[in-house]
Amino acid sequence: MAQIRIGVDPDNALGRQLSDLEKSQLPYAASQAANKVAYEIRERWKVQAGRVFDRPTPLTTNAALYRKATKDKPYAEIYIRDEAFKGTPPAKYLLTEVEGGQRRRKGFERLLQGRGLLSPSQFAVMGRGVRPNQYGNVPAGQVTKILSQLGAQRDKHQNQTETSAKRRRTRAPTGGEYFVIIKRRGRLRPGVYERISTGWGSAVRSIFIFTNTAAYQQRYDIFGMAEDTWKRLMPFYLKRELDKAMETARPLP
């Protein structure tokens, strides 16, 4: 995801003629103003993430970062985090929220495709039978169990064996047994299902449903927010920082 640079045009900084002393202080004042505006943009992105997304994870909420401007580099850089300790970096999974369009493949989906359980044109979306975690997603532990039972783990040693499957059915007969439907079966659409036991017999609930579309509308307009914030705040911060610099500036010889 492209980064945004926050700076100011020194030749048309305040819409007026600057004295020689003001010009000498302008690079420092401009860098300080750029840092203030970059900070404001980052905070606005964080607030907007909480409004746009349903129960965003801390990684999503705090995805915006910025590099400070200096006197020699009079612009700040604000960007979406492009690395993550575990999982997909925000710069990748937020791309379609920023630009719109078809979302990227998730690692879970690629593993199902590698096992031949999901076609190259399909996506896996959360089913109605899921008990989502605090962020509204399928719990990671449940995804791991699904991949293991379906033999789709990257590490083959993490896949479930027939012996462990029999042991699991004995210990937990009320649920946790997953299977895939590739072609529609009655009212059941293609997807991943969990077989459960109830007081009336056995039943199934949908965990993932396979669909041919997973498109997002543009709803996290970071570029528009950045431009709007820059226009509103840069004149104010630049004037304030230049006035502060002039208070301590030494007269030119």
Helices and strands as residue ranges (DSSP letters): E 4-7, G 10-12, H 20-52, H 58-61, E 64-67, E 75-80, H 90-93, H 95-99, E 101-102, H 107-114, E 123-126, H 140-149, G 156-158, H 162-171, E 177-181, E 191-198, E 201-211, E 215-216, H 222-248
